[in-house]
């Protein structure tokens, strides 16, 4: 399992979203207040009398982890082999855990509990729990969001021992959607295995609380912006008199910063609950001038306010709570059929990622979650999608609030045309979720269904719940990939040109609509580094790739990730791999390039159709080979730094299809007088002057600015000249006229849809595109297809926007084919399809004076010469052929470093330099910090850069920050290796 040593913890400050200042005692297994055990219900038997009383012991009871799951408790007790390693989790006897279990503990009431009422609280049990205290059945919780709040004043022994027992029932199956609400992926997905017991257990906090007779429940703060300099706040909360007689209760509040105070007295009968509201009508202080607004990452600071509430019962403080909130206002539209998100009136270009489970066995704590969110912030993301609502920890929302990460928050329905067994339970959990988390500024969208629309009546219930309990302050999106969205997927690595070529469709995904638009999930396979691979892969299975790799999702179990394609790219573009270590190393460059291009492709079309994109996924909840930017062990992969580079707030980039260099500005600030430069280097590190470009530009907020166009050769050979052609019909001319090279001859089909014409190239050749010269009778909708036998055809392009004249179609990567066909779908005129020519084109020809692989360096500087953005690409004369990298002369790097310690953190400041005398580029430099004594990686860590490229005479400053305790009173060592390291 994940030990503290394995995790390593970044010590970031954490703020509670709702903190009780009444006395609190947590009944968790890592405290001294409770020692939990767990045992199967069948071992206890039907007579539970002894179990729910003091002093009970069972010989087969196992020490339990709370919060946690049953299976985690048995793993921690050493009764199951490490489920992360090899195929251990697949070998577990599921029958042992797919059943009900009793949890049990004994505790004492703290001596400082001196107020009248004692409460027992639960924040979550998966999936259902029967709760007994000192032999009394307190009630049942149903659904993992269902909170328990029990007045146990008359049931506890304040001076002696108390017994708490909970019978936990496993979620019903199938999990999606009949057994919902639950952690739907616990039954196995294409990125995590079946978890024995389906993550059943006491999965969230359990605690005792001591208050006076009056209490408050679910305080709710809303903000409305009249303008960015004037905000109106509204606070409402339920107030309850838990005493036996009528009383007057005072509710007081203070908001800071600003020291805004307010109070209201309410008269309550015994047991009565009333709603108290504070707004500008009676409390003008709830109007805030010049508020500090909450902004998402890159658009401003995520300012937060604190509201402290005090309940005074008959002159005595009964309860005090405080929570944090942000002043912000979301708005939305679906102009031109594309979803747009605004905050504080500013359109936000969404750059984000999806999260599945926090950890596949729910073994996470606040520090882990905070670190994961921090890594997303460091990648310059501004949104996380809580896929299927699988992250339930409040620390997730708190961290997103503090770090400026918006949340696209799903409910627990997945694309199946069925309903939960118990609709009322599902609905109650929905309401609970909204009320628990609605104060969080980060939540931007509520979403009903992953890749589908919930069956009636759920969609209506969801919308009504959001209107009622969230005031309609956030948008409700019934379906995650349609209704203003552009589909889901694909999920495999593509050549960088694919993301720029109209349009990045999802034939292998679902729900696709034309365009970039707003896409809530699209991804690439991402293999971890070798140092992580050996932690979960048995030595005998390291190489070659086999079924053990498949069990860690590099194979048919994760077919959507395109593992075969990933392997083919390493073989065809990088020359293959002789072992697992080389495979993992070269995989980083496939992931770096494709992930960077994904975001840059969307940025290139910002507000011109594209409004946002989220990566599937940013982190791994299980030791896996796919869909991760940081792996299970926190190692930052090539994908991480590709995303971090592309998503920087002001970013200079290259469009490999048009050869344009542009600057994308996703901030609220304008920049004038920026200098954009492009330099091309050969493999020897020498610049090639003829390809250098330089321009002075202005970069407007929330816009893309063009800098210049690179002078790479764009010429293509016409492969089809003089080749035979064949058509479904001929009404005028001959099929061969489309390949005769003449401008005054044409072929026309009979007037009908679905007519075709194809060209025979004579042999299989790499095809880079097609140029169609339509006569007035053009194809409004048509496909380009390829084949090697003229019988079985593969679609490589489709459009519904054909037009008269020349239509050029360039493929994102060359396609080997002998036959190329235009298949007309819909006529654009009253006459039959008519073409002057159909030129089948090769890929672009090599540019003169460039080595087989060369390097493009883009730099953006401000007026003072400070570098705002630097971006590096490697480019092949033969498009995706980078094999020449393997012939780069080895280089030796100069490395110097020092360590600083402060407030529990350690920071390594390193400088990596390539001597001016070097006879080659240092490509793909990877820096690792390890403990000197045993070579263990110092993870988790934050790094400003990695996987970088140096030209002769250049230096790079690297900063690595981690928890000082990871050193274990030892020293550190840096491992610095380029792709072309000197042996």
MIMI-679096 format. One record per residue (C-alpha): x, y, z; residue in one letter. Coordinates in pm, whole numbers, padded with zeros to 5 digits, always signed. Layout:
<rs>
XYZA;...
</rs>
This chain:
<rs>
+00000+00000+00000X;+00099+00364-00010X;+00306+00429+00297X;+00388+00772+00428X;+00744+00718+00313X;+00625+00633-00035X;+00396+00930-00058X;+00629+01183+00097X;+00420+01479+00203X;+00441+01837+00088X;+00362+02044+00394X;+00119+02297+00259X;-00117+02486+00488X;-00476+02360+00478X;-00790+02551+00567X;-01114+02387+00668X;-01420+02482+00463X;-01639+02444+00772X;-01468+02432+01109X;-01646+02376+01438X;-01507+02565+01736X;-01716+02368+01978X;-01517+02086+02134X;-01447+01811+01881X;-01297+01464+01925X;-01221+01260+01611X;-01279+00886+01636X;-01023+00789+01375X;-00789+00493+01383X;-00482+00718+01373X;-00586+00897+01695X;-00566+00783+02057X;-00942+00821+02095X;-01048+00504+01912X;-00906+00161+01829X;-01126+00019+01556X;-01159-00343+01454X;-01344-00497+01161X;-01483-00848+01105X;-01725-01016+00863X;-02090-01013+00969X;-02102-01388+00913X;-01832-01440+01179X;-02037-01247+01435X;-02362-01430+01375X;-02720-01318+01430X;-02682-01246+01800X;-02518-00904+01798X;-02591-00831+02162X;-02239-00894+02290X;-02077-00708+01999X;-02259-00380+02069X;-02169-00383+02438X;-01845-00296+02618X;-01562-00545+02641X;-01644-00758+02336X;-01354-00922+02155X;-01358-01148+01853X;-01065-01377+01769X;-01089-01300+01397X;-01125-00925+01432X;-00872-00721+01231X;-00741-00377+01317X;-00942-00136+01103X;-00842+00180+00921X;-01097+00459+00972X;-01160+00650+00755X;-01093+00376+00505X;-01229+00060+00349X;-01257-00298+00466X;-01010-00424+00208X;-00758-00152+00301X;-00774-00269+00663X;-00686-00627+00566X;-00407-00510+00334X;-00262-00288+00608X;-00278-00579+00853X;-00060-00782+00614X;-00336-01032+00537X;-00320-00962+00164X;-00018-00912-00059X;+00057-00563-00185X;-00231-00502-00430X;-00023-00253-00627X;+00233-00513-00730X;+00206-00746-01026X;-00126-00929-01045X;-00180-00951-00668X;-00512-00772-00671X;-00647-00999-00943X;-00567-01302-00725X;-00763-01184-00421X;-01062-01398-00326X;-01340-01146-00378X;-01588-01348-00174X;-01392-01260+00140X;-01473-00890+00094X;-01786-00873-00118X;-02007-00904+00188X;-02112-00708+00497X;-01869-00624+00779X;-01895-00502+01136X;-01678-00212+01251X;-01637-00170+01624X;-01458+00061+01866X;-01474+00176+02226X;-01411+00536+02328X;-01435+00777+02619X;-01592+01121+02628X;-01321+01390+02656X;-01302+01561+02992X;-01345+01907+02838X;-01689+01821+02695X;-01864+02048+02947X;-02163+02167+02740X;-02510+02018+02743X;-02525+01819+02420X;-02296+01553+02272X;-02327+01469+01904X;-02195+01171+01709X;-02124+01260+01346X;-02051+01060+01031X;-01949+01215+00699X;-01972+00904+00482X;-02023+00528+00476X;-02001+00329+00154X;-02257+00212+00084X;-02490+00170+00379X;-02440+00163+00755X;-02643+00056+01057X;-02513+00246+01361X;-02529+00124+01721X;-02409+00306+02031X;-02402+00133+02367X;-02656-00122+02244X;-02891+00140+02094X;-02969+00154+01724X;-02914+00520+01634X;-03024+00489+01272X;-02905+00401+00923X;-02704+00591+00667X;-02771+00512+00303X;-02534+00641+00034X;-02176+00758+00070X;-02278+01127+00085X;-02542+01071+00355X;-02431+01245+00674X;-02514+01123+01022X;-02576+01377+01301X;-02697+01203+01615X;-02776+01357+01953X;-02628+01096+02188X;-02634+01300+02507X;-02861+01056+02688X;-02689+00747+02550X;-02323+00802+02635X;-02142+00740+02960X;-01949+01062+03024X;-01721+00893+03273X;-01678+00542+03137X;-01629+00349+02814X;-01871+00366+02520X;-01913+00113+02239X;-01976+00219+01882X;-02057-00050+01625X;-02139-00003+01257X;-02263-00272+01020X;-02146-00175+00670X;-02318-00320+00365X;-02138-00355+00033X;-02273-00149-00261X;-02533-00325-00470X;-02439-00426-00822X;-02425-00340-01101X;-02270-00021-00967X;-02367+00183-01272X;-02630+00292-01230X;-02852+00061-01027X;-02623+00061-00722X;-02555+00433-00731X;-02463+00647-00545X;-02122+00489-00493X;-01766+00490-00625X;-01869+00352-00964X;-01520+00265-01088X;-01464+00033-00788X;-01601-00249-01002X;-01311-00202-01245X;-01259+00035-01535X;-01010+00069-01815X;-00766+00240-01577X;-00816+00070-01238X;-00892-00286-01125X;-01189-00433-00942X;-01142-00349-00576X;-01249-00636-00348X;-01538-00517-00134X;-01608-00239-00385X;-01454+00014-00148X;-01711-00053+00122X;-01631+00083+00464X;-01645+00389+00687X;-01499+00608+00416X;-01512+00954+00571X;-01475+01131+00903X;-01629+01018+01234X;-01626+01253+01531X;-01782+01360+01858X;-01891+01719+01908X;-01997+01907+02219X;-02235+02206+02190X;-02491+02403+02382X;-02861+02374+02312X;-02874+02590+01998X;-02695+02486+01681X;-02673+02586+01318X;-02679+02363+01010X;-02544+02415+00658X;-02471+02790+00653X;-02484+02907+00291X;-02311+03215+00154X;-02393+03349-00193X;-02233+03638-00380X;-02368+03856-00659X;-02159+04109-00849X;-02323+04438-00936X;-01984+04517-01085X;-01631+04403-01013X;-01610+04682-00755X;-01941+04609-00581X;-02067+04277-00446X;-02382+04175-00260X;-02364+03889-00012X;-02649+03674+00115X;-02608+03433+00406X;-02870+03193+00530X;-02854+02913+00783X;-03082+02682+00975X;-03094+02740+01351X;-03228+02473+01583X;-03326+02479+01950X;-03231+02134+02076X;-03349+02213+02429X;-03669+02116+02605X;-03812+02468+02637X;-03867+02781+02431X;-03566+03013+02406X;-03424+03316+02234X;-03117+03248+02024X;-02881+03507+01879X;-02691+03436+01558X;-02384+03654+01514X;-02145+03671+01224X;-01815+03828+01126X;-01667+03832+00775X;-01297+03897+00729X;-01115+04068+00574X;-01327+04379+00616X;-01456+04302+00966X;-01818+04295+00848X;-02041+04211+01146X;-02410+04124+01166X;-02651+03961+01410X;-03013+03855+01441X;-03220+03719+01727X;-03464+03436+01667X;-03733+03297+01897X;-03744+02916+01890X;-03979+02666+02047X;-03838+02344+02189X;-03711+02132+01899X;-03792+02401+01643X;-03575+02486+01341X;-03593+02817+01156X;-03401+02965+00865X;-03217+03289+00939X;-03119+03510+00647X;-02881+03805+00619X;-02893+04014+00300X;-02876+04377+00191X;-03245+04439+00254X;-03203+04454+00632X;-02826+04434+00659X;-02664+04697+00435X;-02321+04585+00556X;-02368+04279+00332X;-02287+04507+00036X;-01910+04495-00010X;-01723+04774-00186X;-01408+04686-00380X;-01426+04316-00293X;-01126+04088-00331X;-01257+03857-00601X;-01191+03487-00643X;-01028+03415-00979X;-00922+03088-01140X;-00555+03008-01194X;-00396+03244-01447X;-00675+03504-01438X;-00601+03651-01095X;-00567+03561-00729X;-00815+03316-00570X;-00901+03548-00281X;-01101+03389+00000X;-01302+03538+00285X;-01375+03381+00623X;-01719+03389+00781X;-01730+03314+01154X;-02071+03236+01300X;-02155+03226+01670X;-02480+03093+01815X;-02570+03235+02157X;-02830+03047+02359X;-02970+03227+02663X;-02662+03446+02688X;-02404+03166+02646X;-02211+03071+02336X;-02363+02744+02222X;-02172+02679+01902X;-01920+02856+01683X;-01838+02763+01323X;-01642+02925+01048X;-01609+02859+00677X;-01430+03011+00383X;-01592+03141+00065X;-01498+03337-00242X;-01673+03637-00389X;-01724+03554-00755X;-02001+03512-01007X;-02021+03253-01282X;-02216+03299-01602X;-02256+03086-01912X;-02384+03075-02268X;-02392+02835-02562X;-02339+03082-02842X;-02309+02914-03182X;-02374+02583-03009X;-02052+02596-02803X;-02039+02612-02424X;-01877+02930-02284X;-01786+02989-01920X;-01738+03333-01765X;-01625+03438-01420X;-01675+03788-01290X;-01779+03881-01643X;-01455+03756-01803X;-01458+03465-02050X;-01237+03184-01923X;-01054+02955-02163X;-01061+02626-01974X;-00739+02425-01956X;-00795+02136-01725X;-00793+01768-01646X;-01018+01487-01528X;-00979+01307-01196X;-01105+00953-01149X;-01064+00819-00795X;-00845+01004-00550X;-00678+00663-00494X;-00826+00336-00606X;-00858+00201-00249X;-00938+00543-00099X;-00600+00555+00077X;-00555+00929+00074X;-00539+01208+00327X;-00558+01589+00312X;-00188+01628+00235X;-00208+01385-00057X;-00508+01560-00208X;-00358+01903-00156X;-00042+01790-00337X;-00237+01649-00631X;-00430+01974-00672X;-00106+02170-00638X;+00047+01969-00922X;-00253+02058-01140X;-00204+02424-01054X;+00166+02393-01138X;+00069+02260-01482X;-00119+02591-01526X;-00456+02416-01531X;-00761+02609-01418X;-01021+02332-01393X;-01051+01974-01266X;-01342+01754-01362X;-01457+01539-01071X;-01547+01249-01297X;-01856+01060-01179X;-01832+01249-00850X;-01566+00998-00746X;-01373+01242-00527X;-01579+01298-00213X;-01322+01439+00028X;-01386+01798+00134X;-01009+01857+00121X;-01037+01837-00256X;-01274+02134-00267X;-01077+02327-00006X;-00756+02284-00203X;-00923+02388-00528X;-01060+02699-00354X;-00718+02796-00225X;-00529+02725-00547X;-00774+02874-00796X;-00886+02552-00964X;-01245+02544-01088X;-01436+02218-01054X;-01664+02053-01309X;-01855+01836-01064X;-02033+01520-01181X;-02305+01322-01010X;-02292+00941-01004X;-02453+00837-01334X;-02266+00678-01625X;-02415+00663-01975X;-02634+00359-01913X;-03009+00372-01984X;-03105+00260-01637X;-03192+00412-01301X;-03071+00358-00943X;-03260+00091-00754X;-03366+00348-00496X;-03435+00684-00655X;-03515+00850-00323X;-03180+00750-00175X;-03002+00881-00484X;-03196+01206-00463X;-03119+01248-00092X;-02748+01202-00159X;-02769+01455-00440X;-02917+01714-00206X;-02657+01630+00059X;-02372+01682-00188X;-02500+02018-00301X;-02553+02145+00053X;-02215+02014+00173X;-02007+02178-00099X;-02203+02475-00233X;-02000+02731-00035X;-01691+02641-00234X;-01600+02907-00487X;-01430+02648-00705X;-01743+02463-00819X;-01827+02599-01164X;-02053+02334-01320X;-02280+02056-01192X;-02301+01768-01441X;-02563+01494-01442X;-02427+01205-01648X;-02098+01087-01793X;-02146+01055-02172X;-02521+01030-02149X;-02833+01201-02020X;-02993+01066-01702X;-03313+00871-01750X;-03635+01039-01635X;-03704+01158-01373X;-03341+01218-01268X;-03257+01505-01504X;-03551+01705-01377X;-03473+01622-01015X;-03112+01728-01061X;-03207+02059-01216X;-03462+02130-00944X;-03221+02038-00664X;-02960+02274-00806X;-03213+02556-00838X;-03335+02496-00482X;-03020+02421-00289X;-02764+02613-00496X;-02991+02896-00608X;-02907+02835-00972X;-02570+03001-00913X;-02393+02736-01122X;-02480+02587-01457X;-02638+02242-01471X;-02511+02036-01764X;-02715+01715-01804X;-02459+01538-02028X;-02079+01555-02009X;-02012+01538-02382X;-02307+01691-02562X;-02530+01996-02546X;-02275+02265-02630X;-01986+02021-02585X;-01781+01852-02857X;-01779+01490-02744X;-01544+01262-02554X;-01209+01134-02668X;-01014+01011-02840X;-00781+00881-02572X;-00465+00780-02762X;-00153+00970-02858X;-00165+01149-03192X;+00091+01319-03407X;+00106+01687-03310X;-00042+01797-03644X;-00361+01603-03569X;-00461+01850-03298X;-00437+02143-03540X;-00611+01980-03838X;-00981+02047-03873X;-01136+01891-03689X;-00999+01682-03399X;-01290+01440-03408X;-01358+01144-03186X;-01438+00855-03414X;-01288+00642-03139X;-01473+00844-02874X;-01837+00933-02835X;-02082+01220-02868X;-01866+01398-03127X;-01989+01718-03283X;-01799+01922-03540X;-01520+02137-03409X;-01286+02185-03118X;-01553+02343-02900X;-01547+02254-02531X;-01432+01898-02462X;-01451+01748-02114X;-01221+01456-02184X;-00955+01375-02439X;-00625+01211-02365X;-00315+01016-02453X;-00148+00705-02319X;+00132+00799-02080X;+00384+00539-01967X;+00565+00607-01637X;+00937+00631-01602X;+01135+00311-01546X;+01198+00392-01180X;+00823+00371-01120X;+00768+00071-01344X;+00994-00150-01133X;+00793-00067-00821X;+00486-00250-00948X;+00608-00477-01227X;+00776-00811-01141X;+01129-00836-01278X;+01043-01132-01499X;+00765-00930-01665X;+00959-00611-01731X;+01036-00704-02091X;+00903-00780-02342X;+00556-00629-02307X;+00321-00905-02192X;-00009-00965-02015X;+00128-00827-01688X;+00156-00493-01865X;-00203-00540-01974X;-00309-00588-01610X;-00158-00246-01547X;-00348-00109-01846X;-00109-00127-02138X;-00298-00368-02355X;-00653-00471-02438X;-00781-00371-02092X;-00709-00009-02189X;-00760-00040-02564X;-00894+00317-02582X;-00545+00437-02489X;-00407+00290-02812X;-00114+00096-02665X;-00037-00059-03003X;-00020+00285-03159X;+00199+00412-02876X;+00440+00125-02931X;+00434+00181-03308X;+00527+00548-03263X;+00827+00450-03051X;+00927+00197-03319X;+00863+00412-03628X;+00957+00756-03497X;+01227+00681-03238X;+01379+00356-03360X;+01220+00120-03109X;+01341+00000-02771X;+01567-00287-02669X;+01433-00309-02313X;+01179-00164-02070X;+01410+00115-01959X;+01455+00247-02312X;+01084+00201-02382X;+00991+00411-02081X;+01246+00677-02169X;+01128+00715-02528X;+00767+00706-02416X;+00822+01034-02234X;+00882+01210-02564X;+00573+01064-02726X;+00371+01186-02425X;+00545+01524-02406X;+00482+01605-02770X;+00123+01482-02793X;+00006+01637-02466X;+00162+01973-02549X;+00012+01970-02897X;-00332+01883-02757X;-00355+02206-02558X;-00182+02414-02824X;-00426+02289-03087X;-00718+02407-02876X;-00545+02738-02794X;-00488+02795-03165X;-00865+02815-03209X;-00945+03007-02890X;-01286+03177-02922X;-01291+03071-03287X;-01494+02765-03190X;-01261+02641-02912X;-01349+02740-02553X;-01186+02472-02338X;-01039+02124-02310X;-00975+01882-02023X;-00720+01603-02029X;-00814+01246-01945X;-00649+01222-01682X;-00392+01419-01484X;-00305+01161-01217X;-00300+00786-01161X;-00506+00633-00881X;-00345+00291-00947X;+00008+00203-01071X;-00075+00225-01438X;+00065+00275-01789X;-00194+00517-01924X;-00361+00856-01880X;-00140+01032-01629X;+00086+01334-01608X;+00220+01246-01263X;+00222+00877-01184X;+00105+00684-00877X;+00437+00757-00705X;+00425+01129-00787X;+00694+01111-01052X;+00641+01393-01304X;+00637+01246-01653X;+00701+01393-01996X;+00325+01445-02022X;+00334+01668-01712X;+00593+01904-01855X;+00428+01904-02199X;+00105+02019-02035X;+00284+02268-01810X;+00457+02421-02111X;+00148+02449-02329X;-00079+02587-02059X;+00140+02871-01932X;-00069+03192-01908X;+00115+03370-02190X;+00246+03111-02434X;+00435+03125-02762X;+00377+02824-02986X;+00408+02683-03337X;+00126+02557-03557X;+00291+02269-03748X;+00017+02266-04012X;+00029+02635-04116X;+00389+02697-03993X;+00263+03005-03807X;+00406+03116-03474X;+00152+03271-03237X;+00110+03390-02880X;-00188+03278-02670X;-00276+03503-02375X;-00515+03343-02125X;-00496+03618-01864X;-00680+03942-01786X;-00371+04149-01873X;-00263+04311-02203X;+00105+04304-02301X;+00256+04560-02538X;+00590+04561-02714X;+00670+04191-02679X;+00952+04044-02887X;+00888+03705-03046X;+01185+03513-03186X;+01228+03183-03365X;+01561+03006-03412X;+01619+02670-03581X;+01920+02459-03476X;+02069+02158-03643X;+02178+01854-03445X;+02523+02004-03397X;+02363+02291-03205X;+02439+02553-03468X;+02161+02793-03572X;+02044+02795-03933X;+02012+03167-04006X;+01775+03142-04304X;+01496+03013-04079X;+01529+03272-03803X;+01239+03509-03750X;+01175+03803-03519X;+00881+04036-03461X;+00746+04288-03213X;+00386+04217-03117X;+00112+04317-02875X;-00068+04043-02684X;-00426+04122-02589X;-00597+03963-02291X;-00784+03643-02372X;-00672+03636-02734X;-00428+03478-02980X;-00185+03699-03172X;+00005+03596-03485X;+00379+03668-03486X;+00512+03539-03819X;+00522+03238-04047X;+00825+03010-04058X;+00993+02951-04393X;+00997+02573-04383X;+00937+02410-04720X;+00567+02339-04780X;+00601+02191-05129X;+00445+01851-05199X;+00473+01613-05492X;+00162+01518-05686X;+00163+01139-05660X;-00144+01088-05880X;-00028+01265-06198X;-00104+01036-06492X;-00235+00757-06270X;-00550+00564-06370X;-00878+00667-06208X;-01211+00484-06171X;-01557+00618-06092X;-01900+00493-05992X;-02055+00672-06291X;-01968+00922-06563X;-02197+01187-06705X;-01929+01403-06864X;-01559+01360-06946X;-01361+01064-06817X;-01233+00963-06468X;-00874+00990-06598X;-00926+01364-06658X;-00885+01429-06283X;-00521+01308-06301X;-00413+01439-06644X;-00263+01762-06509X;-00479+01982-06732X;-00696+02271-06612X;-00962+02245-06883X;-01071+01882-06855X;-01309+01746-06599X;-01503+01444-06485X;-01866+01460-06373X;-02086+01189-06223X;-02456+01137-06278X;-02679+01349-06054X;-02697+01142-05736X;-02555+01137-05390X;-02300+00874-05280X;-02108+00878-05610X;-01733+00819-05599X;-01405+00839-05786X;-01072+00685-05689X;-00710+00700-05807X;-00474+00403-05833X;-00119+00511-05737X;+00021+00182-05868X;+00175+00080-05536X;+00147+00160-05169X;+00283+00511-05103X;+00286+00759-04813X;+00001+01001-04879X;+00002+01340-04711X;-00319+01490-04845X;-00557+01549-05134X;-00629+01863-05338X;-00972+01869-05500X;-01057+02133-05764X;-01436+02135-05781X;-01635+02272-06070X;-01958+02457-05980X;-02112+02118-05908X;-01919+02062-05586X;-01956+01818-05303X;-02110+01989-05000X;-02040+01680-04791X;-01779+01422-04887X;-01524+01177-04750X;-01168+01093-04841X;-01100+00721-04808X;-00794+00501-04863X;-00743+00134-04943X;-00482-00117-05050X;-00722-00344-05237X;-00992-00104-05371X;-01248-00313-05182X;-01212-00230-04815X;-01200+00146-04755X;-01086+00343-04450X;-01214+00694-04389X;-00935+00946-04324X;-01128+01272-04369X;-01486+01394-04374X;-01638+01738-04420X;-01982+01892-04447X;-01837+02224-04562X;-01719+02151-04915X;-01713+02446-05154X;-01660+02531-05520X;-01297+02566-05628X;-00986+02426-05466X;-01033+02229-05143X;-00703+02123-04986X;-00705+01842-04731X;-00380+01772-04543X;-00368+01470-04318X;-00218+01512-03971X;+00021+01228-04057X;+00112+01044-04375X;-00105+00744-04456X;+00031+00452-04657X;-00215+00357-04930X;-00236+00255-05296X;-00591+00374-05367X;-00740+00710-05267X;-01112+00777-05309X;-01346+01074-05291X;-01689+00954-05180X;-01960+01216-05229X;-02226+01224-04956X;-02434+01530-05042X;-02443+01742-05358X;-02379+02115-05333X;-02552+02200-05665X;-02820+02065-05893X;-02567+01894-06125X;-02373+01574-06041X;-02033+01582-05865X;-01781+01744-06100X;-01401+01770-06055X;-01142+01948-06269X;-00869+01760-06083X;-00800+01531-05789X;-00436+01556-05686X;-00310+01298-05436X;-00024+01466-05251X;+00290+01346-05082X;+00413+01475-04749X;+00612+01799-04744X;+00958+01791-04891X;+01262+01842-04665X;+01369+02199-04601X;+01713+02287-04737X;+02009+02305-04500X;+01850+02118-04210X;+01972+01798-04048X;+01738+01498-04045X;+01613+01610-03703X;+01640+01976-03609X;+01521+02191-03321X;+01292+02493-03314X;+01336+02737-03025X;+01067+03001-02970X;+01124+03283-02723X;+00892+03562-02607X;+01039+03857-02417X;+00887+04164-02257X;+01001+04525-02306X;+01280+04475-02054X;+01413+04165-02224X;+01276+03926-01961X;+01173+03589-02101X;+00797+03537-02059X;+00774+03214-02255X;+01022+02972-02411X;+00913+02674-02616X;+01114+02398-02783X;+01021+02153-03058X;+01204+01879-03243X;+01116+01843-03609X;+01196+01579-03871X;+01264+01634-04239X;+01051+01324-04281X;+00764+01445-04069X;+00752+01202-03776X;+01089+01035-03829X;+01308+01126-03530X;+01541+00824-03549X;+01837+01053-03611X;+01817+01148-03242X;+01974+00809-03175X;+02284+00926-03367X;+02330+01244-03166X;+02685+01249-03025X;+02691+01194-02651X;+02731+01505-02440X;+02847+01565-02086X;+02665+01824-01878X;+02800+02050-01606X;+02585+02041-01293X;+02608+02247-00975X;+02356+02260-00692X;+02289+02362-00333X;+02023+02278-00076X;+01820+02524+00133X;+01587+02431+00418X;+01298+02638+00551X;+00973+02565+00737X;+00993+02190+00682X;+01067+02217+00311X;+01390+02151+00127X;+01474+02322-00200X;+01749+02220-00438X;+01873+02503-00658X;+02059+02350-00951X;+02220+02480-01267X;+02262+02245-01563X;+02488+02363-01843X;+02611+02233-02178X;+02970+02339-02253X;+03011+02576-02545X;+03258+02327-02695X;+02994+02053-02719X;+02948+01920-03070X;+02577+01840-03033X;+02256+01954-02874X;+02171+01812-02529X;+01825+01684-02610X;+01567+01585-02352X;+01755+01650-02029X;+01589+01480-01733X;+01679+01579-01377X;+01601+01356-01077X;+01664+01426-00710X;+01731+01112-00505X;+01839+01032-00152X;+02214+00978-00153X;+02225+00663+00061X;+01972+00445-00121X;+01883+00626-00446X;+01515+00659-00350X;+01349+00940-00541X;+01260+01249-00337X;+00891+01257-00421X;+00653+01429-00427X;+00836+01736-00547X;+00760+02051-00738X;+00989+02131-01031X;+00998+02442-01245X;+01117+02252-01554X;+01238+01915-01679X;+01282+01725-02007X;+01444+02036-02155X;+01688+02092-02440X;+02015+02287-02426X;+02224+02430-02707X;+02604+02452-02665X;+02691+02724-02416X;+02343+02735-02257X;+02245+02685-01893X;+01916+02603-01724X;+01828+02683-01363X;+01624+02408-01200X;+01440+02434-00870X;+01313+02124-00686X;+01106+02160-00367X;+00999+01871-00144X;+00923+01778+00215X;+01246+01794+00413X;+01156+01473+00599X;+01207+01275+00276X;+01581+01316+00322X;+01566+01116+00648X;+01865+01310+00782X;+02057+01209+00471X;+02195+01413+00181X;+02071+01426-00178X;+02212+01343-00519X;+02109+01471-00861X;+02084+01238-01158X;+02099+01447-01476X;+02071+01261-01807X;+02003+01384-02160X;+01856+01161-02430X;+02207+01154-02581X;+02404+01098-02262X;+02773+01021-02293X;+02844+00661-02196X;
</rs>
